[in-house]
C-alpha cells in the first residue's frame, strides 16, 4: 500500500522508539524526517526505522517537508511552541503527554491547534485489557461499574540512581507521580466511569534524590455515583517480572459482580452468585504495555482517513488535566476538592 500521509517527528529520546516502531507497521504513514537536539540519537533512530532525513532545526523540517502531520515526542515544556508552529502551517499533530508544565499552558496549546486535527498521545486507555474491560461494560455482563481500585508498584524509582537510565528528567519534575504517571489512570478512569466530580489525595515523596512526589493514594467520586481509588507508588517493588506491562493490578466492582486484572494481563470475571471464569482475549507483550502505542497511532491514522473525531481530542484531554489539578489542590489543602 502506498503511504497516504507524510509525517515528521520531533524527539529521539527513550519513548520515541515505541512511536517510530509503531509507524513502521502502519502502511498509510511514511515517516520521512526527524529532528532531535542531539544528532547522534536521531541518526540511531533513522537507521533503526528507515527514516530518510535529519534536520538540525525542527522549524526547517516542517517547512521543507510539508508533512500531513507531526509526531511530537519531546519534553512537555517544548510542546507549546512546536504545536503552535505546526498548526499555523496547517499540519496535524499527535503530541505526547504531559501536554505542558501547567494547566494554563495546556489550554493555550488546545486553543492554538483548533484549526488542525490534534490528538494527545494518551495511550493507557488503548491497552488491550482496558479495551476488553470497556467492551464487557458495554455488554452489561456484570451490570454498572460502581468502583475501580488500581494498585501500582513499579519499583523503578528507588535508590540514588532512580530514573537515570531511562528517563532522567523525572528527577527534576516538581510534580511527578500524578503529573507524569497518575494522569494515565485518571484518563482511564474517565474512560470507564465518566466525569470525576470529587478528588481527595494524599501524596508524598519517598526518595529524597528526586524533587516531586513518588507515592500516594487518591480517591475519586464520579458524576454517576461510581468511585475509584488509585494506590500508586513508583518507589516500592511488586513481584511481577515486568511491572511496566499492566503497571499493576485492578479490581472493578459492579452491580452484578466484579472483574479482576492481574500483572500478567489475565482478566477474570465473577458475576454475583456464579463461578468465576477467565476471559480469553488477545494481548501481546510487544512494544509498550500491550502494544498500546500502536493501537493509539492506528486510531489516529484511521481518524485522519475517515474524518471521524479522535477519542483524545485536546478539549477532552483538558478534562483529564483538570482532575490532575484537583488532585494536587486536594493534596495541598488536605481536603476534598470538587470539580
ZAKOLFI-825216 format. One record per residue (C-alpha): x, y, z. Coordinates in steps of 0.25 Angstrom, whole numbers, plus 5000, padded with zeros to 4 digits. Each point is the difference from the previous one (the first is absolute). Layout:
# residues N
XYZ
...
This chain:
# residues 339
500050005000
500550144996
500150095012
498950105001
500650095011
501350065001
500550025014
501250065007
500449985015
500750095010
500749935011
500949875001
500049975015
499649875007
498650004996
500150044986
500449854996
498649965004
499450114991
501049974988
499949855000
498550015000
500050094988
500749904992
498849915002
499050104995
500149994985
499250134997
501150085007
501450044995
500950065011
501050074991
500850095010
500450025014
500650115009
500749995013
500950095008
501149895000
500249964986
500649875003
498849955007
499150044988
501049924991
499849885008
498550014998
500250024985
500849884999
499149915008
498650054994
500450044986
499850155001
500750074989
500350145005
500650075012
499750155003
500850085010
498850105001
498649955001
499450124994
500849984987
499649855000
498550045001
500250114989
500849914991
499349875001
498650065000
499449885008
498649965002
500349985015
501150025010
500249905012
500650075012
500849925010
500750105007
500050065015
498750075004
500650145001
500349994984
498649964996
499350144999
501050064990
500049884991
498549985000
499850154997
501050004989
499449874993
498650055002
500350134993
500449924988
498849915000
500849885005
499249905008
500649965014
500149885009
500750045013
500649925011
499550035014
500350075010
499450104991
500650125007
500650045013
498750075005
498549994997
500050154994
501149964990
499349874997
498750094997
500850094991
500549884992
498649954998
499550144996
501250024990
499749874993
498550014997
500350024985
500649864999
499849865004
500649995014
500249885009
500749975013
500849875000
499349955013
500249854998
499649935012
498550004996
500549924988
500649895008
499349874995
499549965014
499350145002
499349994986
499549865004
499550055013
499350114993
499349904991
499649925012
499450125006
499250034987
499549864999
499550025014
500549865005
500250055014
499150125000
500450145003
501450025005
500050065014
501450005005
501449994994
501349975008
501350014994
501349965007
501450044994
501449975005
501050014988
501250005009
500850094990
500250125009
500849955012
501550035003
501050114996
499949964985
498550014999
499550024986
501450044994
500149884991
498750034993
499350135003
501050095008
499150124999
499049945009
501050035012
499850154998
498550014998
499350085011
498849914998
500349854996
499149895004
498650064996
500650104989
500749894993
499449875003
498750015008
499450094989
500049864992
499149945010
499150125002
499850004985
499749855000
499050025012
499350114992
500049904988
499349905009
499250085010
499750144993
500350135006
500650025014
499450095010
500849995012
501449975004
500749975013
501549985000
501249975009
501350014993
501449995005
501549984995
500749875005
501350024992
500850135005
500850004987
498850054992
499350135000
498549964999
499149905006
500149854997
498949935009
498650035003
498549965001
498950074993
498549985002
499150054989
498550014999
499350014987
498850064994
499249874999
500349975015
501149904997
501350015007
501549974998
501349985008
501450024995
501049945009
501350034992
501550005004
501250004991
501049975011
499649875006
500049874991
499049904997
500349854996
499650014985
501249964991
499550124991
499450115009
499850094988
499149914992
498750025007
500650105011
499349935011
498749935004
498650044998
498749965006
498650054995
498849985009
498650014992
498649995004
500049864994
501449945004
501450044998
501250004991
501549985004
501350034992
501349945004
501450054997
500149904988
498850064994
499149885004
498550045001
499049935009
498550025001
499149965011
498550034999
499350005013
499649865005
500849944989
501349934998
501250094995
500549984986
501250044992
499850104989
500749964987
500550124992
501250044992
501150075006
501550004996
501350045008
500450084988
500450154999
499650075013
498949955010
499349904991
500350084987
499150125004
500950104992
499749924987
498550005004
500050155002
500750034987
499249914992
498750075006
500750144997
500249954985
498649944999
499450135004
500850084990
499649914989
498550005004
499950145006
499449945013
500450075013
501149955009
499749945013
501050095007
499750144994
500750125006
498750045006
499749875006
501449995006
499950135007
498949935009
501149895004
501050115003
498950085008
499949875009
501550005001
500050145005
498949975010
500949885006
501150105002
499150105007
499449905009
501449955004
500450145003
498850035008
499749875006
498550004997
499149954989
500050094987
498750014992
500150014985
